[in-house]
Every structure is written in C-alpha cells, then in structure tokens.
Amino acid sequence: MASIKPRFKKISIALVATIIVVGTLSFSSVDFKVSKSLDTFFAFFREVSIFYVDKPDPEKLVKVAIDAMLESLDPYNEFIPEEDKAELEFQTTGEYGGMGALIRQSADYPIIAEVYEGSPAHGAGLRAGDRILEINGTSVMEQPVDRVSKMLKGIPKTDLNLAIQRYPNPDSLTFSFKRDKIHIPSVPYHGMISDQIGYIRLANFTTNCHKEVEKALKELKSKGNAQGIVFDLRGNPGGLLHEAIRIVNLFVPKDELVVYTQGQIKEFDQEYKTTSRPVDTKIPLIVLVDRVSASASEIVAGALQDLDRAVIIGERTFGKGLVQATRPLPYNAQLKITTAKYYIPSGRCIQAVDFTQRADDGRISFIPDSLISEFKTRNGRIVRDGGGITPDVDYSASMYSRLSTVLYARNHLFDFATHFHSLHDTIAKPSSFNISDKQYNDFMTYLNDINFEYESQTESILKDMIRASQQEKYHDMLKPLTDSIKSLVKGSIAMDLELFKPEISRLLEEEIVGRYYFQKGKAQYTIHNDKVIPQCIEILSNQEKYSNILTTGKAEAGNSDIADKVARRASVVQVVNMASTAMLPTALDQYPG
C-alpha cells in the first residue's frame, strides 16, 4: 500500500495540473480576445496621449471611443457621464429642477420655445419667443443650447435671474424667481371627443404615468359617461417597461401575460404579467399609433392587439423590441445597454429585422417575406413580425409640402406666432380658432419682408439632373428639354403659399394656440382638426364593426384620399404629423430649462 500512495499522489498532482492547464486554456479561449483588445487599447491611448502634436483631452478621447463602440452595436446603447445623470433621471421620471420651459437655439441667443403652464417661468411672466440674454449675470450669447439648459436647471428653491429681450421691444427685461421641481405630465390632455367617446393622449412612459392614465380613464367614465376610449400613442417614443405593463393592466384582467424578455444572460429572462385589478375589461378601445410609436408604446399596442382587447389604427410602428438596463460605472457614470429582446403574448418580437435600414421619414424599409413569420392573436387573427406593430386599420397622415417643412424648420411659423402674440391679448378657444385671410396675408407680407427664399423638391432634383448631364456630356443634347421643364416648375413663392395655404394655416394656428393655451390647448386644437378622429368615433359607435375587426381582422382602409397623397408625396422631405407634436422638438434640438 505504501508504494501505491506516492504513485496516487503523483497521479493526483498531474490530474490537478491538467485541470488547471485545461481550465487556463479554456479561460484563454474565451477571454483572450478581450484581454488582447484591452491591452491594444491601453497602449494606443498611451501613445496618442504622449506623442500627438497637441495635448489631447483624455476624457474627450475616451468618450469618443466609447460612443463609437456603442454605436457599432445598436442605436440604443448610451454612455452617460456624471454631468448628464440629471438628463437620464428626466427621461425616466419626467421631472427635473428648473424654470419649466423648452429652449432652442436662434441666431445668437437662445430663445424660449415653450413655457409649461403653472411652472415658475409661467408664473414669472416669461413667454415663448423671449430671447435669453443673461442667466444669473452671465451672458449666453452664442452658447450651445445644451449648455444653456444646464445653466437654467438647478436645485429647487434656488434663485434664477434672467435678462430677456421680448419682441418687438429692443430693451432688456429682468425676471427674478426661484427654480422648482418641474413635472412634465405624461398625459398632456384627455377629454370627450363626442357625446360617448373619450380621448386620452399619452406622451411618454415615465414613472407613475399609469396613474395619470388611470385617473383620466376613470374621470372620462364617471364624469363624461364614456362608452368608448381612443388611446393615442402617436409620437410616443416609449420609456419604462413596467409602466407599459401597468397600463395594459387597466384594460385586461389580472395574471395576463403582457410581455416576456430573452437575452444572453438567461437568469435575466423574465415574464411580465398583469398584477392588479383592471379598471375596465369591456369598454371598446382604439389605440392610435404611428411610425414614431416605439418600445413601450409597441408593448402596449401589441399586447392589446394580441389579446384582441383593442383595435389598432394608424401606421406601422417604429420597431424597437430591445430592452435596455442601466449599469453603474466608476465616477458616478452610467451605461445604458441593450440586455434583451422582448416578445409580446403571440410570441412576436417587435424588433425590426434590420434596424439600420429605414426610409428618410423613419419608416421600416421593405422586409422580404422570407424573414417574416406568422403568429395568431387570441381570437385566431393572423399577425406578423419583422418589425413594429402593423395596425388593424391603416391610416397614414397626409404628408406635408416641402414649403411647409422649410417654414417650420427655419422657425418662420414660430416667429410669426411671436409677432401675432404681441398684437393680440386673447384669441378664440382652441377648438374654434382660425386665422383669417387677412392674417394669412400678413404672414405672406412678413415672409416677403425678410426676403424668404426656398427651392422646391422638383427644382432641387432638376438641378441634380442638369449637373449629372453636364458630367456625362449630355447637357447640350438635353438643354432644350431641361430649360422647358425649368420654366414649367419654377413657381413663385406667393403662388406656392396660396397652393399650400390650408396646411400652412393649420401649422400657424397650432403654433399660435400654444402661446395662449399651452400644451393642453395645442392638443385640443390638433384633435379638433385630426382627420382620423371621426373614423375612431364611427368604429367605437358601431359595436358590430368594432367586434368584426377583433374577430376577423377585416376592416376598410383608413385613408381614402389616395390622389391627394400621391400628388403631394413627391414634394415631401419630412413628415410633420400635427397630432404627434412630440417629434417636433427633436427635429429642432429643444432642451428643457
């Protein structure tokens, strides 16, 4: 036995050594690329820091590297340094410390784009259109608007002193007041849109937004005697997952599966079911969506569609089926990273098959049939994946002309509303306000006075064609034809302003209404002029038609004005959906203050 023990000991040592070596090799096979890449990055960073001709900012270098790294994954990952932590909190809670306004950049000084009703800015008498000259004695001339936003924000009850220039007075005015906690309502408007149909608009999924929706729903049922609900998610980019589940729970029973997640770390996979008693599981419900409705909006719309609890009307949604989690990093930084995909009750994943392939207006591009799978709702209706939620009733908002979008993007509509506000103390209520022919002519005069110029889409394309013909030596041969086309398409600005008067008037009216009635008034105005609302009322008022859509999936097309859409499509560079004003601030880089 004595001879066996040393031999057994040697075998044991050899076995342990083998395990260590195998384990090391296994570890290396998994992590060698990570270790090698980090070593390369550290060496690269050191060499650049030491030898670059100018002394680089190390924090900026790292931030650029991290942003590029995250961009290579998907569009929804984000590095959040400590100084931007307040912005993350605002995105999730809808709250921040400040004066309660949106600001945007103008030629030299930032300008107040919108004042929140009941905010410190509102109480102090600030208006949309006011130019901010100084903040607490510091000039903000030519300062980036995001930096000005940070200067305006601060701890509630701290002093804020602003020097303002108000049109048309060239002298500066001084406003002194205290910051406060600003809460942006998730439900900017709810009300009755007919004798029996209620309307709720949800702008985002922030903390406790389900309570705002629940309060609005109960109020419409008790005070308005609502027999049907239009739930508007157009322009809603999403937000908190658990808020989406709680909102679905308002309309479906307890213990219903709403969504489940699957990711690389299986321990994080989870099913999310309703946990509370609903408010109403029977009331007819329509959910409005558009191409900007994303993430949590798609969970709500998709789950209610899969459970045959609501009729979905609008456009195919954005197609964001990815879940982000926030992870802590050193020095109070945060990493918002995609950790899973989510799936709704039918088993569909809403994530676009290829999120990089989108049209200029944000629509999901063509998806081949080979990449699309069929699923069934509770009633057996066929639904499909491939990206976003396809509505039961298709309704696409009419596209706006290039002229309208140029007027909006260059702030000419905004500036004229400022001029109008300086001349009129009051206007009619939002649902009945219209600008007169004389006031529209005043707008045309204003554009003439500032020497407004623009080029139609057709003229722009023609220029490109002429340029290409010159490069390819076809210019002389095609010149008679291009000259003829040029003479046909070259119109006057005055003519186009008359041609597109109805849509430009609506945009002007919405901007003006906001000066007097704030966000709630703008919502009332857009609902009153929203062409899909009468169709919603008609479906909710016809129980047979409503039930038929939920049982057979059959419905008529929503927008019959095809000729109008085709005629206008060629001149469009951007879609401005009046009912989805949430997408407008993004286009103009507006920041809270």
C-alpha positions in Angstrom: 0.0 0.0 0.0 2.9 2.3 0.7 4.1 2.1 -2.9 0.6 3.0 -4.1 0.3 6.2 -2.1 3.2 8.1 -3.8 2.0 6.9 -7.1 -1.5 8.0 -6.3 -0.1 11.3 -5.1 1.8 11.8 -8.4 -1.3 11.0 -10.4 -3.4 13.4 -8.3 -0.9 16.2 -8.8 -0.7 15.5 -12.5 -4.6 15.5 -12.7 -4.8 18.7 -10.8 -2.2 20.3 -13.1 -4.0 19.0 -16.1 -7.3 20.6 -14.8 -5.5 23.9 -14.1 -3.9 23.9 -17.6 -7.2 22.9 -19.3 -9.1 25.5 -17.2 -6.5 28.1 -18.2 -6.7 27.2 -21.8 -10.5 27.3 -21.6 -10.4 30.6 -19.9 -7.9 31.9 -22.5 -10.0 30.7 -25.4 -13.0 32.7 -24.1 -11.2 35.8 -22.8 -8.0 36.1 -24.8 -9.6 38.4 -27.4 -10.9 40.7 -24.6 -7.5 40.8 -22.9 -5.7 41.4 -26.2 -8.1 44.1 -27.2 -7.8 45.9 -23.9 -4.0 45.8 -24.0 -4.1 47.2 -27.5 -6.5 50.0 -26.5 -4.4 51.0 -23.4 -1.2 51.0 -25.5 -2.9 53.0 -28.2 -4.3 55.5 -25.8 -0.9 55.9 -24.1 0.9 56.5 -27.4 -1.7 59.1 -28.6 -1.6 60.9 -25.2 2.2 61.1 -25.2 3.1 61.7 -28.9 0.3 63.6 -30.5 1.4 67.0 -31.6 -1.2 68.8 -29.4 -2.1 67.7 -25.9 -5.4 65.9 -26.3 -8.1 65.9 -23.7 -8.1 62.3 -22.3 -11.8 62.4 -21.1 -12.9 63.5 -24.6 -10.8 60.8 -26.2 -12.3 58.1 -24.1 -15.9 59.5 -24.5 -15.4 59.4 -28.3 -14.1 55.9 -28.2 -16.9 54.7 -26.0 -19.6 56.3 -28.1 -18.2 54.8 -31.3 -18.0 51.4 -29.6 -21.7 51.6 -28.6 -22.7 52.9 -32.0 -21.4 49.7 -33.6 -23.8 47.6 -31.5 -27.3 49.2 -31.9 -28.6 52.7 -31.7 -30.0 52.4 -28.1 -26.8 52.0 -26.0 -25.6 55.1 -24.3 -22.7 56.1 -22.1 -23.9 58.7 -19.5 -21.2 60.6 -17.7 -21.9 62.0 -14.2 -22.7 65.5 -15.5 -25.5 64.1 -17.7 -27.1 62.0 -15.0 -29.9 64.5 -14.5 -30.9 64.1 -18.1 -31.3 60.3 -17.5 -33.4 61.0 -14.5 -35.6 63.4 -16.5 -36.1 60.7 -19.2 -37.3 58.2 -16.7 -39.2 60.4 -14.2 -40.3 63.3 -16.3 -39.1 65.6 -13.5 -36.2 68.0 -13.1 -35.2 71.1 -11.2 -35.6 74.3 -13.3 -37.8 77.0 -14.5 -40.2 74.9 -16.6 -39.7 75.8 -20.3 -38.2 74.5 -23.5 -35.4 76.5 -25.1 -34.0 76.3 -28.6 -31.0 77.9 -30.5 -31.5 81.0 -32.6 -29.0 83.2 -34.5 -27.1 84.5 -31.4 -29.1 84.0 -28.2 -31.2 81.0 -27.1 -34.9 81.5 -27.3 -37.8 80.2 -25.2 -39.7 77.8 -27.4 -42.4 76.8 -25.0 -43.4 77.6 -21.4 -45.1 74.9 -19.3 -48.4 76.0 -17.8 -48.1 76.5 -14.0 -44.3 76.5 -14.0 -42.1 79.1 -12.4 -41.4 80.5 -15.8 -45.1 80.9 -16.4 -45.7 82.5 -13.0 -42.9 84.9 -13.6 -44.5 86.0 -16.9 -42.0 84.6 -19.4 -43.3 83.8 -22.9 -42.5 81.7 -25.9 -40.4 83.8 -28.2 -38.4 85.6 -25.4 -34.7 85.7 -26.1 -32.5 84.8 -23.1 -29.6 87.3 -22.9 -28.1 86.5 -19.5 -28.5 83.9 -16.8 -27.5 85.0 -13.2 -25.4 87.8 -14.7 -23.6 85.6 -17.3 -24.1 86.3 -21.0 -25.3 83.3 -23.0 -24.5 84.8 -26.4 -23.6 82.1 -28.9 -23.6 79.5 -26.1 -24.7 75.9 -27.2 -28.3 75.4 -26.2 -27.5 72.2 -24.2 -25.1 74.3 -22.0 -27.7 77.0 -21.5 -30.2 74.2 -20.5 -27.8 73.1 -17.7 -27.4 76.7 -16.5 -31.1 77.0 -16.2 -31.6 73.8 -14.3 -30.7 73.5 -10.6 -31.8 72.6 -7.2 -35.5 73.7 -6.5 -35.9 76.9 -4.5 -32.6 78.4 -5.7 -32.6 81.8 -7.4 -32.7 82.4 -11.1 -32.2 85.8 -12.6 -32.7 86.3 -16.3 -32.2 89.2 -18.7 -34.7 88.8 -21.5 -35.4 90.6 -24.8 -39.1 90.5 -25.8 -40.3 91.2 -29.3 -40.7 93.9 -30.5 -39.0 95.9 -27.7 -35.2 96.1 -28.1 -34.7 96.9 -24.4 -33.9 94.0 -22.0 -36.3 93.0 -19.2 -35.3 91.4 -15.9 -37.1 88.4 -14.4 -36.2 87.1 -10.9 -37.8 84.0 -9.4 -36.9 80.6 -7.9 -36.4 77.3 -9.6 -38.8 74.5 -8.7 -39.3 70.8 -9.3 -40.8 70.5 -12.8 -43.0 67.6 -13.7 -44.0 67.1 -17.3 -47.4 65.4 -17.4 -47.3 62.1 -19.3 -51.0 62.7 -20.2 -51.0 66.2 -21.6 -54.7 66.0 -22.5 -57.8 63.9 -22.0 -61.4 64.8 -22.7 -64.6 63.8 -24.5 -64.4 63.9 -28.3 -68.1 63.1 -28.8 -71.1 62.5 -26.5 -70.0 59.0 -25.7 -66.3 58.7 -26.8 -63.4 59.7 -24.6 -59.8 60.5 -25.6 -56.5 60.1 -23.7 -53.1 61.1 -25.1 -50.0 59.5 -23.5 -46.8 61.4 -24.5 -44.3 59.1 -22.8 -43.8 56.3 -20.3 -42.3 57.9 -17.2 -42.6 57.0 -13.6 -46.2 56.6 -12.5 -47.6 57.5 -15.9 -50.1 54.6 -15.4 -51.7 56.6 -12.6 -52.2 59.5 -14.9 -53.9 57.3 -17.5 -56.0 55.6 -14.8 -57.1 58.9 -13.4 -58.1 60.1 -16.9 -59.9 56.9 -17.7 -61.9 56.9 -14.5 -62.8 60.6 -15.0 -64.0 60.0 -18.6 -66.1 57.1 -17.4 -67.6 58.9 -14.4 -68.0 62.5 -15.5 -68.1 62.0 -19.2 -70.0 58.8 -19.3 -67.6 57.5 -21.9 -68.8 54.3 -23.7 -65.6 54.0 -25.7 -61.9 55.2 -25.5 -59.4 56.5 -28.0 -55.9 55.9 -26.5 -53.4 58.0 -28.5 -49.8 56.7 -28.6 -48.7 58.6 -31.7 -45.3 60.2 -31.4 -44.7 58.3 -28.1 -41.1 57.0 -28.1 -41.6 54.7 -25.1 -39.9 54.6 -21.7 -40.3 52.4 -18.7 -41.3 48.7 -19.3 -43.2 48.3 -16.0 -45.3 51.3 -16.8 -46.4 49.7 -20.1 -47.5 46.6 -18.2 -49.5 48.6 -15.7 -51.2 50.5 -18.5 -52.2 47.2 -20.2 -53.5 46.0 -16.8 -56.0 48.9 -16.8 -57.8 47.1 -19.7 -57.2 43.4 -19.1 -57.6 41.0 -16.1 -55.0 40.1 -13.6 -52.4 37.4 -14.4 -52.4 38.0 -18.2 -49.1 37.7 -19.9 -48.1 41.1 -21.4 -44.5 40.6 -22.5 -41.5 38.4 -21.9 -37.8 39.1 -22.4 -35.0 36.9 -23.6 -31.3 37.8 -23.6 -27.8 36.4 -23.4 -27.9 36.1 -19.6 -30.7 33.5 -19.1 -31.1 34.4 -15.4 -32.4 37.8 -16.5 -35.1 36.3 -18.8 -38.5 37.1 -17.3 -42.2 37.0 -17.9 -44.3 40.1 -17.1 -47.9 39.6 -16.2 -50.6 41.9 -15.0 -50.8 42.0 -11.2 -53.7 44.2 -10.3 -57.4 44.5 -10.7 -58.3 46.3 -14.0 -60.4 49.4 -14.4 -62.5 48.2 -17.3 -62.1 45.0 -19.4 -65.1 45.6 -21.6 -65.1 49.2 -22.8 -64.4 49.4 -26.6 -60.9 50.6 -27.1 -58.9 52.1 -30.0 -55.2 52.6 -29.9 -53.7 55.2 -32.3 -50.1 54.6 -33.4 -47.7 56.0 -36.0 -44.1 55.4 -37.2 -42.7 57.1 -34.2 -44.6 55.0 -31.6 -41.8 52.8 -30.2 -40.7 50.5 -27.4 -43.2 50.7 -24.5 -45.8 52.1 -26.9 -45.4 49.0 -29.0 -45.7 46.7 -26.0 -49.0 48.3 -25.1 -50.4 48.3 -28.7 -49.0 44.9 -29.5 -50.2 43.2 -26.3 -53.7 44.7 -26.6 -53.8 43.5 -30.2 -52.6 40.0 -29.4 -55.2 39.8 -26.6 -57.9 41.1 -29.0 -58.6 43.8 -26.5 -58.2 46.9 -28.8 -58.4 47.9 -32.4 -55.1 49.4 -33.5 -55.3 52.3 -36.0 -52.6 54.2 -37.8 -49.2 53.3 -39.3 -46.7 50.5 -38.7 -44.8 51.4 -35.6 -41.1 52.0 -35.2 -39.9 48.5 -34.5 -37.9 48.8 -31.3 -38.1 45.5 -29.4 -34.9 45.8 -27.4 -34.7 46.2 -23.6 -32.1 48.5 -22.0 -30.8 48.2 -18.5 -28.7 50.8 -16.7 -25.4 49.6 -15.2 -23.2 51.7 -12.8 -19.7 52.7 -13.9 -16.8 54.3 -12.0 -17.1 58.0 -11.0 -20.9 58.0 -11.0 -21.2 57.4 -14.7 -23.9 55.1 -16.1 -24.1 52.6 -19.0 -27.5 52.2 -20.7 -27.1 48.9 -22.6 -29.3 46.5 -24.5 -29.7 43.3 -22.5 -32.6 41.5 -24.1 -35.3 41.4 -26.7 -39.0 41.5 -25.7 -41.8 39.4 -27.0 -45.5 40.0 -26.8 -48.2 37.4 -26.0 -48.5 35.9 -29.5 -44.7 35.2 -29.5 -43.8 38.1 -31.8 -40.7 40.1 -31.4 -41.3 43.7 -32.4 -37.7 44.5 -33.1 -37.1 45.4 -36.8 -35.2 42.7 -38.6 -32.6 45.3 -39.7 -32.8 48.5 -37.6 -30.2 50.2 -39.9 -32.5 50.1 -42.9 -35.0 52.9 -42.6 -36.5 55.3 -45.0 -35.8 59.1 -44.6 -39.1 59.6 -42.8 -38.3 56.8 -40.2 -40.4 54.1 -41.8 -39.1 50.5 -41.7 -37.8 49.6 -45.2 -39.1 46.7 -47.2 -38.8 43.3 -45.4 -38.6 40.2 -47.5 -41.3 37.6 -46.9 -38.6 35.0 -46.1 -37.8 36.9 -42.9 -41.4 37.3 -41.7 -43.2 34.8 -39.6 -46.9 34.5 -38.8 -48.5 34.4 -35.4 -52.0 34.3 -34.1 -53.9 36.5 -31.7 -56.2 35.0 -29.0 -59.1 35.1 -31.4 -57.0 33.4 -34.2 -56.3 36.5 -36.3 -53.1 36.4 -38.2 -50.4 38.9 -37.1 -46.8 39.1 -38.3 -43.3 40.0 -37.0 -40.5 41.6 -39.0 -40.6 45.0 -37.3 -43.1 47.0 -35.4 -46.9 46.6 -35.0 -49.0 46.6 -38.1 -52.3 48.3 -37.4 -55.7 46.6 -37.9 -56.9 49.7 -39.7 -54.3 51.5 -41.8 -54.3 55.3 -41.6 -51.3 57.4 -42.8 -51.3 61.1 -42.1 -51.1 63.2 -45.2 -47.6 64.3 -46.0 -46.7 68.0 -45.8 -45.2 70.0 -48.6 -41.5 71.0 -48.7 -42.6 74.6 -48.3 -44.4 73.8 -45.0 -41.5 71.9 -43.6 -39.0 74.6 -44.6 -41.2 77.2 -42.9 -41.3 75.1 -39.8 -37.6 74.2 -39.7 -36.4 77.8 -40.2 -38.7 79.0 -37.4 -40.7 81.3 -39.6 -44.0 79.9 -38.3 -42.7 80.3 -34.7 -41.5 83.9 -35.3 -44.8 84.9 -36.9 -46.7 83.4 -33.9 -44.5 85.6 -31.6 -45.4 88.6 -33.7 -49.1 87.7 -33.6 -49.0 87.2 -29.8 -47.5 90.7 -29.4 -50.6 92.2 -31.2 -53.4 90.1 -29.7 -54.1 89.7 -26.0 -56.7 86.9 -26.5 -57.9 84.5 -29.2 -60.9 82.1 -29.5 -60.8 78.8 -27.8 -58.6 76.1 -29.4 -61.4 74.1 -31.0 -62.7 77.1 -32.9 -59.6 79.3 -33.5 -58.8 80.0 -37.2 -56.6 82.7 -38.7 -58.4 85.0 -41.1 -57.5 85.6 -44.7 -56.1 89.0 -43.7 -53.9 87.4 -41.0 -52.6 84.9 -43.6 -51.8 87.7 -45.9 -49.9 89.4 -43.1 -47.8 86.2 -42.9 -47.1 86.3 -46.6 -46.1 90.0 -46.1 -43.8 89.0 -43.2 -42.1 86.4 -45.4 -41.6 89.0 -48.2 -40.1 91.5 -45.7 -37.5 89.0 -44.6 -36.7 88.0 -48.2 -37.7 84.4 -47.7 -36.5 82.1 -50.3 -36.8 78.3 -50.8 -36.3 75.8 -53.6 -39.0 73.2 -54.3 -38.1 69.5 -54.3 -38.7 69.3 -58.0 -36.3 72.2 -58.7 -33.7 70.6 -56.5 -34.0 67.3 -58.4 -33.9 69.1 -61.7 -30.6 70.8 -60.7 -29.1 67.5 -59.8 -30.1 66.1 -63.2 -28.6 69.1 -65.0 -25.4 68.7 -63.0 -25.3 65.0 -63.9 -25.9 65.6 -67.6 -23.0 68.1 -67.6 -20.7 65.5 -66.1 -21.8 62.8 -68.6 -21.7 65.1 -71.6 -25.4 65.0 -72.3 -26.0 68.6 -71.3 -26.1 70.2 -74.8 -28.4 67.5 -76.1 -30.8 67.7 -73.1 -30.7 71.5 -72.6 -33.8 72.3 -74.6 -35.8 69.8 -72.5 -34.4 70.9 -69.2 -35.0 74.5 -70.0 -38.6 73.7 -70.8 -39.0 71.7 -67.6 -37.4 74.5 -65.6 -39.8 77.1 -67.0 -42.7 74.8 -66.0 -41.7 74.0 -62.5 -40.3 77.4 -61.4 -43.1 78.9 -59.5 -43.3 82.0 -57.3 -43.3 81.7 -53.5 -46.6 83.6 -53.5 -48.2 81.0 -55.7 -46.9 78.1 -53.5 -48.1 79.9 -50.4 -51.6 80.0 -51.9 -51.4 76.5 -53.1 -50.5 75.1 -49.7 -52.5 77.7 -47.7 -54.7 75.1 -45.9 -51.8 73.1 -44.4 -49.7 76.2 -43.6 -52.7 77.8 -41.9 -53.1 74.7 -39.7 -49.5 74.8 -38.6 -49.7 78.5 -37.9 -52.9 78.1 -35.9 -51.4 75.3 -33.8 -48.3 77.4 -33.0 -50.4 80.4 -32.1 -52.8 78.4 -29.9 -49.9 77.2 -27.9 -49.0 80.8 -27.0 -52.3 81.2 -25.2 -53.4 77.8 -24.1 -50.1 75.9 -23.7 -49.7 72.1 -24.3 -53.3 71.3 -23.4 -54.6 73.9 -25.9 -52.4 72.6 -28.7 -53.7 69.1 -28.0 -57.3 70.3 -28.2 -56.6 72.1 -31.4 -54.9 69.1 -33.1 -57.7 66.7 -32.0 -60.3 69.0 -33.5 -58.5 69.1 -36.8 -57.4 65.4 -36.8 -59.0 63.5 -39.7 -58.6 60.1 -38.1 -60.7 61.1 -35.0 -64.1 60.9 -36.8 -63.2 57.4 -38.1 -62.4 56.3 -34.5 -65.7 57.7 -33.3 -67.5 55.9 -36.1 -65.9 52.5 -35.3 -66.4 52.8 -31.5 -70.0 53.8 -32.0 -70.7 50.7 -34.2 -70.4 47.6 -32.0 -70.8 45.2 -34.9 -68.0 46.8 -36.9 -65.7 47.0 -33.8 -66.3 43.3 -33.0 -65.8 42.3 -36.6 -62.3 43.8 -36.7 -61.4 41.9 -33.5 -62.7 38.6 -34.6 -61.9 38.5 -38.3 -59.3 41.2 -38.7 -61.2 42.7 -41.6 -61.5 46.5 -41.9 -61.7 49.1 -44.6 -58.6 51.2 -45.4 -58.4 54.3 -43.2 -57.3 57.0 -45.6 -59.2 57.1 -48.9 -57.6 60.4 -50.0 -55.1 58.5 -52.2 -55.0 61.0 -55.0 -54.1 63.8 -52.6 -51.3 61.7 -51.0 -49.8 60.7 -54.3 -49.8 64.3 -55.6 -48.1 65.6 -52.5 -45.6 62.8 -51.9 -43.0 64.0 -54.5 -42.5 67.3 -52.7 -42.0 66.0 -49.2 -38.7 65.9 -47.4 -40.1 65.4 -43.9 -43.3 64.3 -42.3 -44.9 66.7 -39.8 -47.8 64.9 -38.1 -49.8 67.5 -36.3 -51.2 65.0 -33.8 -47.7 63.8 -33.0 -46.0 67.1 -31.8 -43.7 65.0 -29.6 -41.4 64.5 -32.6 -41.1 68.2 -33.5 -38.8 69.2 -30.5 -36.3 66.5 -31.5 -36.0 67.9 -35.0 -35.3 71.4 -33.7 -33.0 70.4 -30.8 -35.1 71.8 -28.0 -33.9 71.4 -24.4 -35.7 71.7 -21.0 -34.8 74.5 -18.7 
